[in-house]
Amino acid sequence: MTRLIDTDRVFARPDTSATQGRIVWDAAKSLWLLAHMAGGAAALIWFPSWGGFAAFLLLAAMTLCAGHSVGMHRLLIHRAFTAPKGLERGLVWLGTLVGMAGPFGMIRAHDMRDWHQRQAICPPHPSHGAGPLRDAWWQMHCAFRLDYPPRFEIEPEIANDPWYRWMERHWMAQQLIPAAILFALGGIGWILWGISLRIAVSLIGHWAVGHAAHKGGHQGWEIQGLPVQGYNLRGLGLLTFGESFHGNHHAFPHSARLGVERGQMDPGFWLIRTLEAMGLAWGVKGPSSEPHREGLKRVTEQSPIAQQEMIYAGE
């Protein structure tokens, strides 16, 4: 039996299997997305509005960049920097408004996928191993249930936080807060634009980037010995707020900076640097802040000077 590799929050039990399980339809997740897709279609067809479009863009930028990329991913999940607790909670709340899950659900989804991809054998669901149509169905409408799962443990600082517990318990209902503001400003049409269409686009876009970033693209590094590699999707840095540089993230998961090479635009990291300049973020980690992952190998050849400029840029 192949030895399973533990991570910071996922620990194999004696009977744990990373491959033995089944893909099942997740009714709540599936119906949630389908409902917002219908609402988004209604916004486009029956409520065309420049004001609604502006609300969609503004809320999408706030929730995806400040919320999901900076608050949920780089801060809560990876602890790539430190911020005052009030600001941290606010950023995580914005991340909850993306509509994927609450804070505990996002940590679990991220860390379980990371745990699977660190094993010698990774099933097709967590590796995005299927074709685009099947993978879209699996990722956005289904769940992978292991028969003998590992132990999952969130650190007490997060698990016992009353605000995070509240967000997790009522993560879908959080949409009522911006919905009330949107209704006051533009009626039902603005709710459909700023809530339903935004959630549908965010969830589908998140899947599309994740799927493509595990299929191919630019690769600066590889993790030798692992079946799943990450790739960088060039040209999408601004649109994804830096999350498209997934190959870099596989190489340096602790780094607050995802666009670590020249020309890789990373708005999420720009926001972190702005917070740092304001005294609202500190301990910002870069690629060399922690020891390199075992098996990390440079793929793209560069001169030693160029490599040093890349590694220490922004730190």
Order of alpha helices (4+ residues) and beta strands (2+ residues): beta-beta-alpha-alpha-alpha-alpha-alpha-beta-beta-alpha-alpha-alpha-alpha-beta-alpha-alpha-alpha-beta-alpha
